[in-house]
């Protein structure tokens, strides 16, 4: 079933949390481990606009359905970052423009050359690059959605649970778009399947691993995907990746757990 981009464009919205008493976090506080994960997730959500920057210099920008989706996707992701920042602030953890500037400055020359390198490679590949972009997006969204679900299960904080359920509900539509697009494009091009598989095998990492410090990535994976239940969640994501045309047997998420020594 194809994704209706026009309907999504008219129904995308700011995440609603005004009805939640977030001030309750002042006395019903999250664990230190949870706060570290929340900082990671907030930083990644806030960095979405930079991912969008890199994508708009690739062949993806020529497809009006994709650019419509990306515009609304970025809008919704912005508000995810905003509400997570608000929770952090209620725990006396600084956020805001200065923190974001420092994070982007920390990336240094890699961040400045990223759109140039991606533009050169993607445009050399041509339209088949779009299939890779869509598959990559689907996998990232599957990981993000699973991460929020695992966060709920591990922390078991009622207010956080409600907030993350609302974020995850919006993420399901992001998944639906990327998944639909990836399947359609991969099914119609064996070349796209090969390019996508090569890119995923050699370049894919868990969401945020290209912008966050290694210790932070390891903490997130340990907190969310450590232990038998976390490993099972990772295997479920890998099983979904297996269903993408030409992408079976990659075991991407489990490989990330092994790379970071997550038991």
N, C-alpha and C positions, 0 to 999 in steps of 0.2 A: 504494500500500500504506500503510495507516494505521500510526501509531506506537503501540506497546503501552506506555502510560504505567505500568501496573501492574508490568510486568516491569522497566522502567527503575527504578522506585522501589525494587525489591527488590535490584537489582544495582548501583546507583550506589555509588561507593566513593571513599575517600581515594586519591589518586594514590600508587602504590607506587614508592619510590626507595631504600628501605633497602638493597637489594642492589647499588646503584651506589656506587662510591668517589668521592663528590663532593669529597673532600679533594684529589683529583688536580688540581682546578682551581687549587690553591695554586701548583703549579709549571708546569702546562700551561694558561696563562691565556688568556682570551678577549681579542680586540682591543678597543681603546677604543670603536670604533664599535659593536661587538656589545654591549658593556656598557651603552652609552647606550640601545640598543634594548631590552635586557633590563630596564633600569630602567623604561622606558615600559610594557612589557608587564606587569611586576609591578604597577605602579601601577594599570593598567587592570583587571587581574584582581582586585586587592584592592578596587577601587571597585565591584565587581559588586553588593555588598549595597546600595549607594546607588541603583543602577539598579532593584533589586528594590523598594526603598522607593517609588520614583516610580511603579512599575507597579501596586503593590497599592492605589493610590487610583483606579484606572481600572476600566472594565467587565471587564477581564481577571480581576479577583479573584473574579468570580462563577462562573467556570468551574472546577470541581474538578479537572479533568484538567490545566488550565494551572497552577493553584496547586501541585498535586503535583509537576509537572515543575519549576517555578521553585524549589521548596524544594530539590530534589536538585541542580538546576543550580547554584544558589548554593553548595551544599556542595562540589561538585566544583571549582568555580571558586576557592573559598577555598584549596584545597590547591594549585592551580596557582600562586597567588600566593605561598604559603608556600615552595614549592620554589625558585621563581625568586628569592625573597628570600635563601634559603640560599646560592644560587650567588653572588649579589651580595655577601653578607657574606664569603664566601671570597675575594673580590677586594677586601676592605677598604672596601666601600661600605656606609654605614650604612642600615639598614632598621628595621622594627619599628614599634611604636605611635606613637612620637614623629614619625617620618617621615610616617606615615599621617595623624596629626592635623594636621601642618603642611600637607600637601597639601589636605586638606578645608577647612582654614581659609583657604587661598589662594583658594578658589573664591568665598568671601564671600557676598554677598546672593543671587547667582544660584543657589547650591546650596540656600539656605533657601526661596526662592520656587518652585523647580522643581517640587516635588510639588503645590503649590497650582495653578500654571498648568496643569500636565498634567492634574490632576484635573478642572478646570473645562472644558478643551477636550475631553478624552476622554469625559466624561459627557454633554456637550452633543451630541457625535457619536453616542454610544450604542454598541450592539453591533458596528457596523461598524468601530469603532476597533480591535477585537481583531484583525481582519485586518491592519491597519496594523502593530500591535505584532508580529504573527507574521512578516510580511514583513520588517520592520526587523530582527528577531532573526535571521532566516535570512541576510540580507545581511551582518550583522555577524559571524555565525559563519563564513560563507564567507570573509570577509576575514581573520578570525583564523586559520583553518586554513591559508589560502594564505600568510599572514604567517609562520607557523611553518615551513612547507615552504620558503619562500624563505630564511628564516634558516639552515636546515640547508644549503641549497645555497651560500649566500654565505660563511658562516663555516667550513664544512667541519671542524668540531671533533668527533671521534668521540663523546666523552662528552656533549657538548651535543646532538648528533644523537639519541642514544638517549633522552635526557630529553625532548626536544621531540617525538619520535615518540610517546612515551607520552601526553603531553598532547594531541597532535593526535588520537590514537585516541579519547580521551574526547570531544573536540570533535565527532567525526563523529556521535555520538549526539545531541548538542545540535542539530547541523545537521538531522538526520533529523526531529526533533520540529518545529522551527520551519518547515521546508520543507513537511512534511506538513500542518500546521495552516494555513499561509499559502495553500497551493493550494486546500484544501477551502473555506476561507472566501471567497477571492477568486472562485472559480468560481461561487459561489452568490449573489454580490451585485455587480452593476455599480456600485452606489453605493460599495461598499467599494473597488472597483478605482480609481475616480476619486479618492476620499479618499486612498488609499495613494499613488497616483501624485503627487498634489499635495504630500503630506507629504515624500516622498522627493526630489522635485525641489527643494523649497524649504528643507528642514530637515536632510536627511541629510548627515553628514560621516563621514570615515574613523573607525574605532573609536578612541575616546580623545580625539578632537579637541575635544570640549567640556570636557574636564577638564585637558588637558595644554597647556603653553605652545606657542605657534606654532612656535618654533624646534625644539622637540622633535618635533613632528609632522612638520616638514619633514625632519629628520634621519632619522626612522623610514622615511618614504616613499622618501627617497633611498637609504638603505641596503638596503631590502628590494625596492623596486620601480623603482629607477633602472636605466637601460640597457635594451637590447632584451629581455632575458629577463624583467626586471621588468615592462616594458610588456605583454609577452605574458601574464604571469600576471594582470595587471589586466584585460586584455581577456577572459580566461577567466571571471573573476568576473562581468563585465558580461554575458557570454553566458548565464550561469546566471540572472541577474536577468531577462534577456529572456524566459525560459521561464515566469516567474510571470504568471498571467492579468492582462492589462491593463497590464503593466509593461515592455514591450519598447521598445528604443531610448533608454533613459535615459542609458546610458554613465556611470553614477555614479562608478565608481572611476577611470576615465580622466579624468573631469572633475576629480577631486580631485588627480590628478597634475599636470594642467595648472594648476590653481589655485595649487599650491605650487611651480610651475615645475620640475617633476621631468622631466628629459630621459631 
